[in-house]
Every structure is written in C-alpha cells, then in structure tokens.
Amino acid sequence: MRVLVYGSGGREHALAWKVAQEAEVVVIPGNPGIAADAECVPLPEGGFQGVADLCRSRDIDLVVVGPENPLIEGLADVLRAQGCRVYGPGAEGARLEGSKARSKELMASAGVPTAEFESFNDPSAAREYAERCFDGGAPVVVKASGAALGKGVIVCRSLAEAHEWIDRLMVRREMGDAGSTLVLERRLVGREFSLLTICSETGHHSLPLAQDYKRVGEGDTGPNTGGMGAISPVDWVSPDTVREVEDRMVTPILAELARRGVPFRGTLFTGVMVEDGIPYCLEYNVRFGDPEAQCLFPILGSGFVDALNAAAAGEPVPPVERLPAASCTVVIASPGYPGEYAKGLPILVGNPDRHVKVFHAGTRLENGRLLTSGGRVAAVTATGPTLPDARTLAYENVERFVFEGAYYRRDIGLE
C-alpha cells in the first residue's frame, strides 16, 4: 500500500514513522526529520486540486491528513470528490474542532456531559455573562471558537482576567478570526486525559489513553501551549471511566453527526476532565493530538495502517495492537514560546539511545545546517517497561538535542 501523509509537524513525523513500518510513505511537504524516515515532496501547485493530481500521479492508495486546518478548509472533500481514499473528516465534520460554538451545540444535542456554557459574538454580552458567573462564585474559561493551534483556551482566575481576554480576543483580535466568536464556560477542576478514537460511520476503535501537559511552565503554570509533553499509560483512569467516556462522549457525538447527515471518517480526539469522579467533555478535535501522537505511536504494534484504511473506506475499524510498554514524550521549545520566539537557531543533534525517537516539528535545513523554524522544535519520546523508566530515558536524551535557549518542562510524567 502507498500512503500519502499531509503535513509538516511533529504529529506528521510520528505518523510517517509509524505508517512506514507497514506501508510505503510519501509526505507533503514534510520536514528534515521526516525526510530521514520517508520520502518528502514539496507542496504541489494548484492548492488542494494539486494534491489530488499528485495522488493520481503517484498511485496513492490512502491519504492521511495530519493537521486540522486543511480538514477545516475542506481538503478531504476535494480529494474524495476526485476519487481518493482519505483518512480525515470533511469540512462539515471538521467543524467539530473548527468551531467550539458548533461543537458545544452538538454536545448539547447529543447529551454529552460538558461544562455549562454560552456562546457570544458581542463582547459586551460576553463581559456581562462573565460578571454573572463570578458573582455566583463560578470562575469561567474563555475559549476562542475558531482553531487557534491549542492556544485559544484561557482559564480565568478573576473577572478582570476574563474581561482582559474577552477584549484581546474579540476586540483586538489577537488570534484573528478564531476569536470572533467566544465560548464562555464554567471552569471544571480536576485531572485531564485524552482519548483518541479511529472512527468510521460503521464502527470505531480507541487507542490507549494519553495525558498531555498543556501549560508552558512546570507545575502547570503559565499560558497554554500546543502541548509540552505527554505520557501513556494514564494509570489513574480506570477501565470503567474509559468505557463511560466511549459510551457518553464518543458514540453519542458520532450518532448526532450521522443524524445530521455528516459521516465521520478520521480521528475523534476527546479531551476529558474528571471532576469529583465524573468525566466531562472539554473539547473535541478531529485529528491525532500533538504531542499525544508522538507519545502513543511508539507503543502501538501492528494493524495501524489497516485501521486507518478501513476507517477511510467507511468500514468497521479493526483493533490496533498495543505493546506492553510505557511512553514519555518531552517537547523542546524555542525560547519565548508560546509568545514571540527566535527562528533560525542552529541545532546540534546527538545519537539517541535505543527505544528513543526524536520527532521533528519546527526544523528546517539551510545550506546543510539544521535550524529551528517553529515554537515547538522537537519531541523526544522514550519507551520502557514502566513510566519511570521511560521518563528517565527521555530526559537523558533531551540533552542531546541542543540549540541556544532550548526550553523544556522538567516535570513531564512526574506527578
């Protein structure tokens, strides 16, 4: 089978690396790290139609779309109209991530347990709602409705902070059109985990749980990021809780989409908060998580490509083998991330140990030199018989990926 992976980040590196174990892989456009594991070709001219033309010329059997934005913009629809088999939802299904307001409305219709919320297009109305919540003793979370690279969720500890972020997102548009509509919801307090489910309209299969670390600072301090690390397994989550999440969050939302005539062939990422023993849906995404993918794929065995291909065809999804190992992923970021950060910093890379994989995200080659090109530069994933073993090995290898001001959290997997 010949598989095309679309994207250029750390998640796509993990996808290409894993798929290459079972199939021939082409990646567009890829990055220097991906090029060591698979063939990379430049983005073709002609936009999405150019991608379809490339699929035909290269006899591609399956397209796996990595990032959310191309899905939200309709890449899967264009490719399917041209006869391509695609893993990833169409634009209507991708609105589950592309619009948090839409996602919350679907949750309500499907009876999915989630935090109390309201959506707003007017900043004055949003401020009034925040005031009522804080007056009633309920802190709020402000969410940019549109896709914001994982940075559009702000946990507000005071009314002044809520007002500030409503102004920054809706008035000053610091995240562009993503903040034109806001969702304000009651803040849930508890522990989070991620459930990634491979879905088609005739069945689904969930991968092992992961727990990611969203805030930039140790001890879960500072602003949200795209993710600073992840671990698996998540031992504090019971099998009964996983079944409850699948029964109350995964199956109902897929059924609600189907009821509205929206088939979903791709990844349903369910972000879950457990408060006082009760799981609530924080959000849905429509692609593999980043860095959850980098953490999970090294502990998956055979059957991954078969599962993606079956989902893309609308068929029942066969199980993917789970290896008896733990995984720890540590993200290395540019200094200043998630704010302004420098680019073009030279990177020195040492050889990783066995059972360690370095997934590139924000890197580029210039005159044979490896340079930084993004906020999250790389993710170091180690596997081992236990989580402490994997964690120790990951941190030993982080020191072998060196550039000026490199930053990483030192508490990933340390509860």
C-alpha positions as CSV (number, residue, x, y, z in Angstrom):
1,M,0.0,0.0,0.0
2,R,1.2,3.5,-0.8
3,V,0.2,6.2,1.8
4,L,0.4,9.9,1.5
5,V,0.7,11.8,4.8
6,Y,-0.2,15.5,4.5
7,G,1.6,17.9,6.9
8,S,5.0,19.1,8.3
9,G,4.9,19.0,12.1
10,G,5.8,16.6,14.9
11,R,2.5,14.7,14.6
12,E,3.1,14.1,10.9
13,H,6.6,12.9,11.7
14,A,5.1,10.4,14.1
15,L,2.5,9.4,11.5
16,A,5.1,8.9,8.7
17,W,7.4,6.9,11.0
18,K,4.6,4.6,12.2
19,V,3.0,4.2,8.8
20,A,6.4,3.4,7.2
21,Q,6.5,0.3,9.3
22,E,3.6,-1.2,7.4
23,A,3.4,0.7,4.0
24,E,5.2,2.8,1.5
25,V,5.0,6.5,2.6
26,V,5.1,9.9,0.8
27,V,4.9,13.1,2.8
28,I,4.0,16.6,1.6
29,P,5.8,18.8,2.5
30,G,7.5,17.1,5.5
31,N,10.5,18.4,7.4
32,P,14.1,17.4,7.8
33,G,13.3,14.8,10.5
34,I,10.6,13.2,8.4
35,A,12.9,13.0,5.4
36,A,15.1,10.6,7.4
37,D,12.1,8.2,7.7
38,A,10.1,8.7,4.5
39,E,10.1,10.4,1.1
40,C,9.2,14.1,1.2
41,V,8.0,16.1,-1.7
42,P,7.1,19.8,-1.9
43,L,3.6,21.0,-1.7
44,P,2.3,20.9,-5.3
45,E,1.0,24.0,-7.1
46,G,-2.7,24.3,-7.5
47,G,-3.8,24.0,-3.9
48,F,-6.0,21.1,-2.9
49,Q,-6.5,20.2,-6.6
50,G,-2.8,19.9,-6.9
51,V,-2.7,17.4,-4.0
52,A,-5.4,15.3,-5.8
53,D,-3.3,15.4,-9.0
54,L,-0.3,14.3,-7.1
55,C,-2.2,11.4,-5.6
56,R,-3.2,10.2,-9.1
57,S,0.3,10.6,-10.5
58,R,1.9,8.7,-7.5
59,D,-0.8,5.9,-7.4
60,I,-1.6,6.8,-3.8
61,D,-4.0,4.3,-2.1
62,L,-4.7,6.3,1.1
63,V,-4.3,9.9,2.2
64,V,-3.8,10.7,5.9
65,V,-4.3,14.3,6.7
66,G,-2.4,15.4,9.8
67,P,-3.3,19.0,10.8
68,E,-6.7,20.4,11.5
69,N,-6.7,23.5,9.3
70,P,-6.6,21.6,5.9
71,L,-9.5,19.5,7.2
72,I,-11.5,22.5,8.3
73,E,-10.8,24.1,4.9
74,G,-12.2,21.0,3.0
75,L,-9.1,19.1,1.8
76,A,-10.8,15.7,2.5
77,D,-13.9,16.8,0.5
78,V,-11.8,17.8,-2.5
79,L,-9.8,14.6,-2.5
80,R,-12.8,12.4,-2.1
81,A,-14.6,14.1,-5.0
82,Q,-11.5,13.2,-7.1
83,G,-11.8,9.5,-6.0
84,C,-9.1,9.5,-3.3
85,R,-9.5,7.4,-0.2
86,V,-8.9,9.8,2.8
87,Y,-8.5,9.4,6.5
88,G,-9.8,12.6,7.9
89,P,-13.3,14.2,8.1
90,G,-14.8,16.5,5.5
91,A,-15.3,20.2,6.3
92,E,-18.6,19.7,7.9
93,G,-17.3,17.1,10.3
94,A,-14.2,19.2,11.0
95,R,-16.3,22.0,12.3
96,L,-16.4,19.9,15.5
97,E,-12.9,21.4,16.0
98,G,-13.1,24.4,13.8
99,S,-16.0,26.0,15.8
100,K,-16.1,25.5,19.5
101,A,-19.6,27.1,19.5
102,R,-20.7,24.5,17.0
103,S,-19.1,21.7,19.0
104,K,-20.8,22.8,22.2
105,E,-24.2,22.9,20.4
106,L,-23.6,19.4,19.1
107,M,-22.7,18.2,22.6
108,A,-25.9,19.6,24.0
109,S,-28.0,17.9,21.3
110,A,-26.2,14.6,21.8
111,G,-26.5,14.7,25.6
112,V,-22.7,14.7,26.0
113,P,-21.7,15.7,29.6
114,T,-19.8,19.0,29.4
115,A,-19.4,22.2,31.4
116,E,-22.2,24.8,31.4
117,F,-21.6,27.3,28.6
118,E,-22.8,30.1,26.4
119,S,-21.5,31.4,23.1
120,F,-21.1,35.1,22.2
121,N,-20.5,37.3,19.2
122,D,-20.7,40.5,21.2
123,P,-18.0,41.5,23.7
124,S,-20.4,43.4,25.9
125,A,-22.7,40.3,26.3
126,A,-19.7,38.1,27.0
127,R,-18.5,40.5,29.7
128,E,-22.0,40.5,31.3
129,Y,-22.0,36.7,31.4
130,A,-18.6,36.6,32.9
131,E,-19.7,39.0,35.6
132,R,-22.8,36.9,36.4
133,C,-20.6,33.8,36.7
134,F,-18.0,35.3,39.0
135,D,-20.8,37.0,41.1
136,G,-22.2,33.5,41.6
137,G,-18.8,32.1,42.6
138,A,-18.2,30.2,39.3
139,P,-14.9,31.1,37.5
140,V,-15.0,30.9,33.8
141,V,-12.9,29.6,30.9
142,V,-12.7,31.8,27.8
143,K,-12.4,29.9,24.5
144,A,-11.8,31.2,21.1
145,S,-14.4,29.4,19.0
146,G,-12.1,29.0,15.9
147,A,-9.0,26.9,15.5
148,A,-6.1,28.6,17.5
149,L,-3.3,26.0,17.5
150,G,-4.1,24.9,21.0
151,K,-3.7,28.4,22.5
152,G,-7.2,29.6,22.4
153,V,-8.3,28.3,25.8
154,I,-7.8,30.6,28.8
155,V,-8.6,29.6,32.4
156,C,-9.5,32.9,34.1
157,R,-8.9,33.2,37.8
158,S,-10.6,36.6,38.2
159,L,-13.2,38.7,36.5
160,A,-10.5,41.2,35.5
161,E,-8.7,38.5,33.7
162,A,-11.8,37.3,31.9
163,H,-12.5,40.9,30.8
164,E,-9.0,41.3,29.5
165,W,-9.1,38.1,27.4
166,I,-12.6,38.9,26.0
167,D,-11.1,42.2,24.9
168,R,-7.9,40.7,23.5
169,L,-9.7,38.0,21.5
170,M,-12.9,39.8,20.4
171,V,-11.9,43.4,20.1
172,R,-8.1,43.4,19.4
173,R,-8.4,40.0,17.5
174,E,-5.0,38.8,18.8
175,M,-5.9,35.3,17.4
176,G,-7.5,36.6,14.3
177,D,-10.9,35.3,13.2
178,A,-10.6,32.5,15.7
179,G,-11.7,34.9,18.4
180,S,-14.7,36.5,16.5
181,T,-16.9,34.1,18.5
182,L,-16.2,33.1,22.1
183,V,-17.4,30.3,24.2
184,L,-17.5,31.0,28.0
185,E,-18.0,28.1,30.2
186,R,-17.9,27.2,33.9
187,R,-14.4,26.2,34.9
188,L,-14.1,22.5,35.8
189,V,-11.5,21.5,38.3
190,G,-9.9,18.1,38.1
191,R,-7.5,16.0,36.1
192,E,-7.4,15.7,32.3
193,F,-6.7,12.9,29.8
194,S,-7.0,12.4,26.1
195,L,-8.9,9.6,24.2
196,L,-8.0,9.2,20.5
197,T,-10.5,7.1,18.6
198,I,-10.2,5.9,15.0
199,C,-13.7,6.3,13.5
200,S,-15.9,5.5,10.6
201,E,-19.7,5.5,10.3
202,T,-19.7,1.7,10.9
203,G,-17.5,1.5,14.0
204,H,-14.6,2.9,15.9
205,H,-11.6,1.8,17.9
206,S,-9.9,3.8,20.7
207,L,-6.1,3.9,21.2
208,P,-4.5,3.8,24.6
209,L,-5.1,6.9,26.8
210,A,-2.6,9.7,26.9
211,Q,-2.2,12.6,29.3
212,D,-0.7,15.8,27.9
213,Y,0.8,18.8,29.6
214,K,-0.6,22.0,28.0
215,R,0.9,24.8,30.1
216,V,4.3,26.1,29.3
217,G,5.6,26.2,32.9
218,E,6.4,23.4,35.4
219,G,3.7,22.7,37.9
220,D,1.1,23.5,35.1
221,T,1.8,27.3,35.3
222,G,1.9,29.9,32.6
223,P,-0.1,30.2,29.3
224,N,-1.5,27.3,27.3
225,T,0.6,25.9,24.5
226,G,0.1,23.3,21.8
227,G,1.5,20.8,24.3
228,M,4.8,20.5,26.2
229,G,4.8,16.7,26.7
230,A,2.7,13.6,27.2
231,I,2.6,10.2,28.9
232,S,0.9,6.9,28.4
233,P,-0.5,4.8,30.1
234,V,-2.6,7.0,32.4
235,D,-2.9,4.8,35.4
236,W,-5.3,7.0,37.4
237,V,-8.1,6.5,34.8
238,S,-10.0,3.2,35.4
239,P,-11.3,1.0,32.6
240,D,-14.8,1.8,33.8
241,T,-14.1,5.5,33.2
242,V,-12.8,4.8,29.7
243,R,-16.0,2.8,28.9
244,E,-18.1,5.7,30.3
245,V,-16.3,8.2,28.0
246,E,-16.8,6.0,25.0
247,D,-20.5,5.4,25.8
248,R,-21.4,9.0,26.7
249,M,-19.0,11.1,24.6
250,V,-17.7,9.1,21.6
251,T,-20.7,7.1,20.5
252,P,-23.3,9.9,21.0
253,I,-21.4,12.6,19.1
254,L,-20.8,10.2,16.2
255,A,-24.5,9.3,16.2
256,E,-25.5,13.0,16.3
257,L,-23.3,13.8,13.3
258,A,-24.7,10.8,11.4
259,R,-28.3,12.0,12.3
260,R,-27.4,15.3,10.6
261,G,-26.0,13.6,7.5
262,V,-22.4,14.1,8.4
263,P,-20.3,10.9,8.1
264,F,-17.1,11.0,10.1
265,R,-14.0,9.1,8.9
266,G,-11.0,10.1,10.9
267,T,-9.8,10.7,14.4
268,L,-12.1,11.8,17.1
269,F,-9.9,13.3,19.9
270,T,-11.9,13.6,23.1
271,G,-10.4,15.9,25.7
272,V,-11.8,14.8,29.1
273,M,-11.8,16.4,32.6
274,V,-12.6,14.3,35.6
275,E,-14.1,16.4,38.4
276,D,-15.2,14.7,41.6
277,G,-15.0,11.3,39.9
278,I,-17.3,12.5,37.0
279,P,-15.9,12.7,33.4
280,Y,-16.8,15.8,31.4
281,C,-16.0,16.5,27.7
282,L,-13.7,19.6,27.5
283,E,-13.4,19.5,23.7
284,Y,-13.3,17.5,20.5
285,N,-10.6,17.6,17.9
286,V,-10.7,16.0,14.6
287,R,-7.1,14.7,14.2
288,F,-4.5,13.0,16.2
289,G,-3.2,15.0,19.1
290,D,0.2,16.7,19.1
291,P,2.2,15.6,21.2
292,E,-0.2,12.6,22.0
293,A,0.6,11.1,18.6
294,Q,4.4,11.2,19.3
295,C,3.7,9.5,22.7
296,L,1.2,6.8,21.6
297,F,2.5,5.6,18.2
298,P,5.8,4.1,19.6
299,I,3.7,1.8,21.9
300,L,1.4,0.6,19.1
301,G,2.2,-2.6,17.3
302,S,0.7,-4.0,14.1
303,G,-2.6,-3.1,12.4
304,F,-2.3,0.7,12.4
305,V,-2.5,1.2,8.7
306,D,-5.2,-1.4,8.3
307,A,-7.3,0.6,10.9
308,L,-6.8,3.9,9.1
309,N,-7.6,2.4,5.7
310,A,-10.7,0.7,7.0
311,A,-12.0,3.9,8.6
312,A,-11.2,5.8,5.4
313,A,-13.3,3.3,3.5
314,G,-16.2,3.6,5.9
315,E,-15.7,0.0,7.1
316,P,-15.6,-1.4,10.6
317,V,-12.3,-0.5,12.3
318,P,-10.1,-3.4,13.3
319,P,-8.1,-3.2,16.5
320,V,-4.6,-2.0,16.7
321,E,-2.0,-3.9,18.7
322,R,-1.0,-2.4,22.0
323,L,2.6,-3.1,23.0
324,P,3.4,-3.8,26.7
325,A,5.4,-0.6,27.3
326,A,5.1,2.9,28.7
327,S,5.9,6.1,26.9
328,C,7.0,9.6,27.8
329,T,7.3,12.5,25.4
330,V,9.2,15.7,26.2
331,V,8.7,18.7,23.9
332,I,11.7,21.0,23.3
333,A,10.6,24.6,22.5
334,S,12.2,27.8,21.3
335,P,12.9,30.4,23.9
336,G,9.9,32.7,24.3
337,Y,7.3,30.1,23.1
338,P,4.3,30.4,23.2
339,G,4.9,34.1,22.7
340,E,7.3,35.6,20.2
341,Y,10.4,33.4,19.6
342,A,13.5,33.5,17.5
343,K,13.9,31.3,14.4
344,G,17.0,30.1,12.6
345,L,18.9,28.9,15.7
346,P,21.5,26.2,14.8
347,I,20.7,22.8,16.2
348,L,23.2,20.1,17.3
349,V,21.9,16.6,17.4
350,G,23.4,13.6,19.1
351,N,22.6,10.0,18.5
352,P,19.5,8.9,20.6
353,D,19.5,5.8,22.7
354,R,17.7,2.6,21.8
355,H,14.0,2.9,22.5
356,V,14.1,6.7,21.9
357,K,12.8,8.6,18.9
358,V,13.2,12.3,18.2
359,F,10.2,13.6,16.2
360,H,11.0,16.9,14.4
361,A,8.4,19.7,14.4
362,G,9.8,23.2,13.8
363,T,13.0,22.5,12.0
364,R,14.4,23.3,8.6
365,L,17.6,22.7,6.6
366,E,19.6,25.7,5.2
367,N,22.9,25.0,3.4
368,G,23.2,21.7,5.1
369,R,22.6,23.1,8.6
370,L,19.7,22.1,10.8
371,L,17.9,25.2,12.1
372,T,14.9,26.0,14.3
373,S,11.8,27.2,12.4
374,G,8.9,27.0,14.9
375,G,7.9,27.4,18.5
376,R,7.8,23.7,19.3
377,V,11.0,22.4,17.7
378,A,11.1,18.7,18.5
379,A,9.6,16.0,20.8
380,V,11.8,13.3,22.4
381,T,9.9,10.1,23.0
382,A,11.2,7.2,25.1
383,T,9.6,3.9,25.8
384,G,10.3,1.5,28.7
385,P,8.8,-1.3,30.8
386,T,7.4,1.3,33.2
387,L,6.7,5.0,33.1
388,P,9.6,6.0,35.4
389,D,11.9,4.0,33.1
390,A,10.6,5.8,30.0
391,R,10.7,9.2,31.8
392,T,14.3,8.8,32.8
393,L,15.4,7.7,29.3
394,A,13.5,10.6,27.7
395,Y,15.2,13.2,29.9
396,E,18.6,11.7,29.3
397,N,18.1,12.1,25.6
398,V,16.6,15.6,25.7
399,E,20.1,16.9,26.4
400,R,21.3,15.5,23.0
401,F,19.1,18.0,21.0
402,V,20.8,21.3,21.6
403,F,20.2,24.9,20.5
404,E,20.6,28.2,22.2
405,G,17.9,28.8,24.8
406,A,16.2,25.5,24.3
407,Y,13.4,25.1,26.8
408,Y,11.5,22.1,28.1
409,R,9.5,21.2,31.1
410,R,11.3,19.0,33.6
411,D,8.2,17.6,35.3
412,I,6.6,15.6,32.4
413,G,5.3,12.4,33.9
414,L,6.2,13.4,37.4
415,E,3.0,13.5,39.4
